[in-house]
Amino acid sequence: MARKNPFENVMSEGPAENTRNVLDYAMRGASKSILSSIGEMADRADRLLEGETVVDLDPDLIEVSFIRDRLEDDNAEFDELLNAIRDRGQDSPILVRPHPKTSGRYMVVFGHRRLRVAKALGRKIRAVVKEVSDVDHVVAQGQENSARSNLSFLEKAMFANEIARRHFDNDYAVVMSALSLDKATLSKMLSVASLPPAIVNAMGAAKGIGRDRWYELKTLLEKPAKLDAAIEFVQSQAFLQLPAGERFNVLVGNIKAAGRPEKQRSLHTSKWSSDDKQVVADAKSDGRTFTLALKAKDAIGFGEFLSESLADLYSAYRNRKVQGE
């Protein structure tokens, strides 16, 4: 028997069937790989719009999704999309639903960046309007973004957490269906998403930082003392002035460095005094530094004399060292 399509409710002409269709599908396929390829995911998203009536809507009548999937926008990608739509028009419509709470308004299911472009260009947006449930909404939004958007691991983790905390089900089937996750990956995502907002917000989207590195950071911060120190560090001006792409590595390096015990060096001390006891010198050396402290009546005068004679003394030291070799 063929697997149920997670978008079946959204694609049907009639009323949506019981949302358990999505959950059943997810439980059979999501834990191993709901969709066989990214291309198939894109095809499913495309089929949501096939055969539907496309209308032109005022962008000001459309609100963003009730669940956020991006932590920040890539300005370069947005500008590229804006230029493309300005030059040749909007190739594919977005999907919206009638707003669940406000009559006469709409909510984006997917196509947020195209909506932003339409607003920036002062144009109407081409859209398909469909009645969808909240469950079908998040599944469609998640799978369309997984197929087309370059979302970072952190963005996916926060999106998964947003779905999970709404308790659409008791076994995370909707989350796994929306993002095509297995249970092990979802568990790590939710663990990372539980990091304090101060840490997450300081990282931004953290493009290029994958699952294993985020989980390493989560493990490093399990001790309260390290977590408190990390929160203080990411809120410092020095950290916030770093380029966004460097912040993760700098934070991990800081945590690891703070956890290393300082190497203990043996300390050698010696004492010298002049025959007339007018100068007393305490010398300390730890293998890296040498400290000489002068005391007694002539300490200041003798210290100034030493300072003025350092060049001659060092030259004499070098000559003796060469002769000794």
PEHUJO-V126926 format. One record per pair of residues at least 4 apart in sequence whose C-alpha atoms are under 8 Angstrom apart, sorted by the first residue. I is the first residue (numbers start at 1). GAP is how many residues later the second one is. D is the distance in Angstrom with one decimal. If there is no record, write none. Layout:
BEGIN
i = <I	I>
gap = <GAP	GAP>
d = <D	D>
END
This chain:
BEGIN
i = <3	4	4	4	4	4	5	5	6	6	6	6	6	6	6	7	7	7	7	7	7	7	8	9	9	9	9	9	9	10	10	10	10	10	10	11	11	11	12	16	16	17	19	19	19	20	21	22	22	22	22	23	23	23	23	24	25	25	25	26	26	26	26	26	26	26	27	27	29	29	29	30	30	30	30	30	30	30	30	31	31	31	31	31	32	32	33	33	33	34	34	34	35	35	35	36	37	38	38	38	39	39	40	41	41	41	41	41	42	42	42	42	42	43	44	45	45	45	45	46	49	49	49	52	53	53	54	54	54	54	54	55	55	55	55	56	56	56	56	57	57	57	57	57	58	58	58	58	59	59	59	59	59	59	60	61	61	61	62	62	62	62	62	63	63	63	63	64	64	64	65	65	65	65	66	67	67	67	67	68	68	69	69	69	69	69	70	70	70	70	71	71	71	72	72	73	74	75	76	77	78	78	78	79	80	81	81	81	82	82	83	84	84	85	85	85	85	86	90	90	90	92	93	93	93	93	93	94	94	94	94	94	94	94	94	94	94	94	95	95	95	95	95	95	95	95	96	96	96	96	96	96	96	96	96	97	97	97	97	97	97	97	97	98	98	98	98	98	98	98	98	99	99	99	99	99	108	109	109	109	109	110	110	110	110	111	112	113	114	114	115	115	116	117	118	118	118	118	119	119	132	132	133	134	135	135	135	136	137	138	138	138	139	139	139	139	139	139	140	140	141	141	142	142	142	143	143	143	143	143	144	144	145	145	145	146	146	146	151	151	151	152	152	152	152	152	152	152	153	153	153	153	153	153	153	154	154	154	154	154	154	154	154	154	155	155	156	156	156	157	157	157	157	157	157	158	158	158	158	159	160	160	160	160	160	160	161	161	161	161	162	163	163	163	163	164	164	164	168	168	169	169	172	173	174	175	175	176	176	176	176	176	177	181	181	182	183	184	185	186	187	188	188	188	189	189	190	191	191	191	192	192	192	195	195	195	196	197	198	198	198	198	199	199	199	199	200	202	202	202	202	203	203	203	204	206	206	206	207	209	209	209	210	211	212	213	214	215	216	217	217	218	220	220	221	221	221	222	222	223	224	225	226	226	227	228	229	230	230	230	231	232	233	233	234	234	234	235	235	236	237	238	239	242	242	243	246	247	248	249	250	251	252	253	254	255	256	265	265	266	266	267	267	267	267	268	268	268	269	269	269	269	270	270	270	271	271	271	271	272	272	272	273	273	273	273	273	274	274	274	277	278	278	278	278	279	279	279	279	279	279	279	280	280	280	280	281	281	281	281	282	282	282	283	283	283	283	284	284	284	285	285	285	286	294	294	294	295	295	298	299	300	301	302	303	304	305	306	309	310	311	312	313	314	315	316	317	318	319	320	321>
gap = <22	4	17	18	20	21	17	20	15	16	19	20	130	133	171	4	15	37	41	129	132	133	4	6	7	8	10	123	127	6	38	120	121	122	126	36	37	38	4	116	117	4	4	116	117	4	4	4	114	152	155	4	150	151	154	4	4	5	152	4	5	8	147	148	150	151	4	146	4	5	6	4	5	143	146	147	150	151	152	145	149	150	151	152	149	150	147	148	149	143	146	147	5	6	145	4	4	4	108	109	4	108	4	4	102	103	105	106	4	101	102	105	106	4	4	4	95	98	99	4	44	46	79	76	75	76	39	72	73	74	75	71	72	73	74	68	69	70	71	4	67	68	69	70	4	65	66	67	56	59	60	64	65	66	59	43	44	45	34	43	44	45	46	42	43	44	45	43	44	48	42	43	44	45	41	71	92	95	96	91	94	73	86	87	89	90	81	85	89	135	84	133	134	132	133	5	4	4	4	4	4	35	39	4	4	4	33	36	4	35	4	4	5	4	5	6	32	35	24	35	36	34	18	32	33	34	35	14	15	16	17	18	20	21	31	32	33	34	13	14	15	16	32	33	34	35	10	11	12	13	14	31	32	33	34	9	10	11	12	32	33	34	35	5	6	7	8	9	31	32	33	4	5	6	7	8	4	28	29	31	32	30	31	34	35	4	4	4	4	11	4	10	4	4	4	5	6	7	4	5	4	5	4	4	4	33	39	4	4	4	25	40	4	35	36	38	39	40	4	38	4	37	4	36	37	4	34	35	36	37	4	5	4	5	6	4	5	33	4	5	56	4	53	54	55	56	57	58	4	36	53	54	56	57	58	4	35	38	39	51	52	55	56	60	4	50	4	23	33	4	29	32	33	35	36	4	31	32	35	4	4	15	19	26	29	30	4	28	29	32	4	4	5	11	12	4	8	11	4	6	4	5	4	4	4	4	6	4	5	6	7	10	4	4	5	4	4	4	4	4	4	4	23	27	4	22	4	4	24	27	22	23	26	4	5	23	4	4	4	33	36	37	4	31	32	35	4	32	33	38	45	41	44	45	40	38	39	42	38	4	5	39	4	4	4	4	4	4	4	4	35	4	6	35	5	6	9	4	5	4	4	4	4	29	4	4	4	4	21	25	4	4	6	18	5	6	17	4	5	4	4	4	8	4	5	4	4	4	4	4	4	4	4	4	4	4	4	21	22	20	21	17	18	19	20	16	17	18	13	14	15	16	12	13	14	9	10	11	12	8	9	10	4	5	6	7	8	4	5	6	19	18	19	20	21	15	16	17	18	19	20	23	14	15	16	19	11	12	13	14	10	11	12	7	8	9	10	6	7	8	4	5	6	4	5	6	9	4	5	4	4	4	4	4	4	4	4	4	4	4	4	4	4	4	4	4	4	4	4	4	4>
d = <6.6	7.3	7.0	7.7	8.0	5.6	7.6	7.1	7.1	4.9	6.4	7.7	7.8	7.4	7.4	6.0	7.6	7.6	7.4	6.8	7.6	6.7	6.0	7.8	4.8	5.9	7.7	7.5	7.0	6.9	6.9	7.4	7.5	5.8	6.5	7.6	5.4	8.0	7.2	7.3	7.7	7.4	7.0	7.0	7.6	5.9	6.1	6.2	7.7	7.0	7.5	6.2	5.4	6.0	7.7	6.4	6.1	7.5	7.8	4.6	7.4	6.8	5.4	6.8	6.5	5.0	6.7	6.0	5.7	4.4	7.7	4.2	7.9	7.6	5.6	5.6	5.5	5.9	6.0	7.2	7.8	6.2	3.9	5.9	7.6	5.8	6.0	6.7	7.0	6.8	5.5	7.8	6.6	6.4	7.1	6.6	6.6	6.4	7.6	5.3	6.2	7.0	6.2	6.4	6.4	7.0	7.7	5.5	6.2	7.9	6.4	5.1	7.0	6.2	6.6	7.4	7.1	7.4	5.6	6.6	7.8	7.5	6.7	6.6	6.2	7.9	7.1	6.3	5.4	5.0	7.7	5.6	5.5	6.4	7.8	5.8	5.4	4.6	6.3	7.4	5.4	5.3	6.5	6.9	7.4	7.8	5.1	6.5	6.5	6.8	6.1	7.8	6.1	6.1	7.7	7.6	5.1	6.2	8.0	6.0	4.6	5.4	6.7	7.6	6.1	4.8	6.3	5.7	5.3	6.9	5.8	5.1	6.1	7.9	7.9	7.6	7.5	6.7	7.5	6.4	7.6	7.8	6.3	6.9	7.4	5.0	7.2	5.7	7.8	7.6	6.0	6.4	5.5	6.7	6.0	7.5	6.2	6.1	6.2	6.3	6.1	7.0	7.8	6.1	6.2	6.2	7.7	7.5	6.0	5.5	6.1	6.1	7.2	4.3	5.1	7.6	7.8	7.5	8.0	8.0	7.2	7.7	7.8	7.6	4.9	4.6	6.5	7.6	7.8	6.1	4.8	8.0	7.3	7.9	7.9	6.6	4.7	6.2	6.2	5.4	5.5	6.6	5.7	5.0	6.2	7.4	6.2	5.4	4.4	5.1	7.1	6.7	6.1	5.0	6.4	5.6	5.4	6.6	6.8	5.3	5.1	5.4	6.4	7.6	7.5	6.2	4.5	6.3	7.0	7.2	6.5	6.6	7.5	5.3	4.3	5.2	6.7	5.8	7.6	7.0	5.6	7.5	5.3	7.0	7.7	6.3	6.3	6.2	6.2	7.8	6.3	6.6	6.1	6.1	5.9	5.0	6.2	5.8	6.3	7.8	6.0	6.2	6.0	6.3	6.3	7.0	7.1	6.0	6.0	5.8	7.4	6.4	6.1	6.9	7.6	6.3	4.0	7.6	5.9	6.8	6.1	7.3	6.1	4.6	5.5	6.1	7.9	5.3	5.8	7.4	6.2	7.8	4.8	7.9	7.6	7.7	7.4	6.5	6.0	6.5	7.8	6.3	6.3	6.6	5.2	6.8	7.3	7.5	6.1	8.0	8.0	7.7	6.9	5.6	6.2	6.2	7.8	7.7	7.5	6.4	6.8	8.0	8.0	7.9	6.1	6.2	6.0	7.7	7.7	6.1	7.9	4.6	6.2	7.0	5.7	6.1	7.7	7.7	5.5	6.4	6.1	5.9	7.5	7.7	7.3	7.1	6.0	7.7	5.8	6.4	6.8	7.3	7.6	7.8	6.2	7.3	6.5	6.4	7.9	7.0	7.0	7.1	6.3	6.1	6.1	6.3	7.8	5.2	4.7	6.5	7.5	7.3	7.0	6.3	6.1	6.2	6.0	6.5	6.2	6.1	6.2	6.2	7.6	6.7	6.1	7.6	6.3	7.4	7.8	7.4	6.6	6.4	6.1	6.6	6.7	7.2	6.6	5.7	6.1	6.3	7.5	7.6	6.5	7.7	6.2	6.7	6.7	6.3	7.6	7.3	7.9	6.7	6.3	6.4	6.8	7.2	6.5	7.2	7.2	6.4	7.0	7.9	6.4	6.1	6.1	6.4	6.3	6.2	6.2	6.3	6.6	6.6	7.5	7.5	5.6	4.9	7.8	7.5	6.9	6.3	6.1	6.2	6.0	7.0	6.2	6.3	6.1	6.2	7.3	7.0	6.4	6.6	6.9	7.8	5.6	6.8	7.4	6.9	6.8	6.3	6.1	6.9	7.1	6.5	6.3	6.7	6.3	6.1	6.3	6.0	6.1	6.3	6.2	6.0	6.1	6.4	6.6	5.8	7.0	5.7	7.4	6.9	5.8	4.5	7.6	5.6	5.1	6.3	7.3	5.6	4.5	6.5	6.0	5.2	6.6	7.4	5.7	4.7	6.1	5.8	5.1	6.6	5.9	7.7	5.7	4.3	6.1	6.3	5.6	6.6	7.6	5.7	5.2	5.4	7.5	6.7	5.9	5.1	6.3	5.5	5.4	7.8	5.7	5.1	5.9	7.3	6.6	5.5	4.5	6.3	5.7	5.1	6.6	7.1	5.6	4.5	6.5	5.7	5.1	6.6	5.7	4.5	6.4	7.0	5.1	7.6	7.0	5.0	7.9	5.9	5.8	6.2	6.3	6.2	6.2	6.2	6.1	6.0	6.0	5.9	6.2	6.2	6.2	6.2	6.2	6.2	6.1	6.2	6.2	6.0	6.3>
END
